[in-house]
Amino acid sequence: MQLALIMDGNRRWAQKQGLIKMLWHTKWADRIEPTIRLCLREWISHVSFWALAKKNIEERTPEELNHIYKLILDQCGTMIPKLQAEGIKFDYLGDKWLLPDNVIDALESMKEATKTWEKLTFIIVIGYGWQHEVVCGVKNLLRTEIKNLTPENLENFLEKLNEESFREYLDCAPFPNPDL
């Protein structure tokens, strides 16, 4: 089972409460560890935090993005030993090339440091968008299948291609579908 949490509406909520917009990003970051502990207690195998859509990266001010990136860097720095102690694997999805190099490096370090654990998989989805996911899926499909396609077997391949078979080419393929 995958529990998916979409971290959306932070700025709108903070504005309605009369708070500084960026403060709510910090509040969300503070809720990650308790949520992970809850998932461990409830035997949830995967938890994903949908943190920052590609559209948000393109539309946010540099000040707000830098605040979010700093939160990610701080979390990565403190979470590695905690994840290892609990047997939690970390991974991330999305268009990582939209992120600064130091954020990519921190995410990769956390992924590498926890790759052997299996008690729970904790996923951050950042730089995501359905168009990006579909384009990457099509590219992966073509890289994998183009060498096997001929005019004679193309129609057969297309008949077998469906949502389930296409899923194996998506970035999210290693993880169960979220329970929404």
Summary of the structure (lengths in Angstrom):
residues: 180
radius of gyration: 18.4
end to end distance: 10.4
largest distance: 64.1
contacts: 481
relative contact order: 0.15
helix: 59%
strand: 17%
